[in-house]
Amino acid sequence: MTKPLIIGLTGSIGMGKSTVAAMFEAAGVPVFDADAEVRAMQGPGGELVPAIESEFPGSTDETGVLRDHLGKQVFGDKEALARLEAIVHPAVAAKREAFLIEHFGAPFVVFDIPLLFEKGGHAAVDRIVVVSAPSEVQRKRVLARPDMTPEKFAHILSLQTPDAEKRERAHHIIDTGQSLAETEDEVIDLIALLRAEIGSQDPL
């Protein structure tokens, strides 16, 4: 049994990455959602809650991590953010390893990682799929979110690898600036392409 091909799925804020991840999942491809794992580990009774409370007092209650409270303690503070990441990242890595072992027989799996380039995760995947849309579509989507401001959007973008660079470094690009059906067709075509590529490498 061979190790699955690891597809790193990424995209800047508002590009539709979660939608595309759901399309892969609907087509039967195992998807590891790093953000969902973090939310679960920071939710009620989550395994990371005690360590986060210890490092950032007042940032949790019985419902788990209070994202607003924690956000205020780390926003714009690189040192505080590094302390938080030192708690979160090893735990996510362990969950990812377990996921990989669970799906060892699959031809390929998707790692849904928002900060794939920013945190160096691109080195641990075999193919990079970037989800992208025109910048005006992205801006409209993000500013429609509750509590989002143009300033906050600009700050988030400043922390992310530019979309043009992501597209340049991608093996495949999925366009979400079109209809959902057209985007889904692109995902299905990519899955077929990957299956054919993997099949052609199987020993006779």
N, C-alpha and C positions, 0 to 999 in steps of 0.2 A: 504494500500500500504506500503510495507516494504522498508527500506533503502537498497540500493544495497550493495552487498559484494564488498569491496574495495580491488583491486589487486594493490600492489605496484610493478611496473616494474623498475628494475634498472640494472646496469652493468657498469663496468669500461670503460674508454676511449677505443674506437676501438673494442669493443666487439659486436657491431651490434644491440644495443638496439633500435635505431630509426627504423631499418629494421623490427625488431620484433613488435614494436609498430604499424607500418603500417600494418602488417599482422593481428593483433588483429582488427584494424579498418576495414580492408577489409572484415573481417568475421562478421562485424556488431556490434562489441563491442565498446561502447563509450570510447574514450581515451582522457585524459587530459594531454596535453604536456606542462609541466612547462616551458621548454626552449622557446617554440614557443610563449607562453604568454609573457615572458620577452622580447623577440625580438619585439613583437608588441607594448608593452608599452614603449620600448626604440626607436622605429622607428619614422618616420616623424609624428609630431603632437602627439606623444605618451604621455600618462598621467604622466609618470615618468621623462620625459626629463627636465622640469623646476627644479625639486628637485635635480636631479643629477648635473645639471649645477651649481646650487647654492652651492652645497657641493664640487663639483670638477670643478672649473672654467676652461673653454677652452676645456671641454670634449664633447661638443655637438655643432651641427650647425643645419641648416634647415633640414638636412636629419635625424636628431635624434642624438642618442648617437654615438660618434666616438669610436668604440671599441678599436682601437689601442691607442688613446689618454687616454681613461679611464684606459685601461689595464696598461699603464706605470705609472699611478698615484696610482694604487692599488697593482700591482704585487710585491709580497714579503713583503708587508706592512700590517700586520695583523690588525692594528688599522684602516687603511683606508678601508680595505676590510669589516670590521665590520660596518663601517659607510655606506658603499654602501648596505650591506645586510639589514641594518635597514630601508632602503628606499624600497628595492625590495621585501623582504620576506612577509611583511604584505599585499602588493598589490597582490602578487601571491596567498596568502592564501584566499583572498577575491574572486578572480577569481575561485579558486578551489571550494569554498562553492557554488558559483552561478552555476557552472557546475554540482555539486552534486544534487542541487535542480532541475535543468533542467532535469536530468536523474534519478529522484527518482523512477520511475517505472521499471527501468532496473534490471535484476537479478544480474548483476555485472558490474563494470566499472574498467577501468585501469587508474591508476595515473602513468604517465611516469616521474619518478623523478631520475635524474642522481645521486644526492648525498643523496640518501634515508637513508643510514646508517650514513654518515658523519654528517648530519644535524638533526638527530633524527626523521626523518619522518617515520621510520619503526614503531613507536609506534602508528601512526594514520591509519595504514592499517590492513586489516584482513588476507591477504595472501601476501607473498613476492615471486616474480618471478625474478630470477637472470639470465641475459643473459651472456653467457660465451663462450670462445673459448680458444684454447691452446695459451700460452704466445707468441710463435713465430709468430702465425697468427696475434695476436693483434699488436705486434711490427711492423710487415710488413705493416699492414693497416694504423697505425698511422703515421709511418715515410713517407708514401706515400702522406700525406697531405701537401698542400702548406705551407711554412713558419714553418714547424715542424722540430725540431732538436732533436738529441738523448738527449741533456741536458734538453730541454723543456719537452720532454716526461718523462724523469726520475723525473723531478720536479712535473709534474701533478700526476704521479703514487704515489709519496711520500705523496700527499695530500689526496689520495683516500684509502678507506679501501681495503686491499689486496683481490684479486679475490678469493683466497682459503677460506678466512673468510666469504666472501659474499656467496659463495656456501654452506658453512657449516650452515649459518643462513637462507638459503632459504627454502621455502616450496616446490618450484618447480624450476628446472633449464632448460633453453632452450639453446641447443648447437648450436652455429653458426659457428663452425669449420668444418661444413659439407656443402653439397649443399643447395642452397636456398629452393629447393623442400622438402628436408628432414627436414629442420628447420621449414618450413611451416606446414608439417605433425605434428611435435611436438606441434606447436601452436594450430592446429585444435583439436588434441587429448586432450590437456589441457583444451580447451574451453568445449569440450564434458564432460570431467571429472568434471569440475566445475558446469556445468549445471545439471549433474546427482546428484552431491552432494547437490546443492541448492534444486533441486526437491525433494530429499528424506527428506528434512527438512520441506517441506510445510505441514501445518496442514491438516488433512483429512477432 
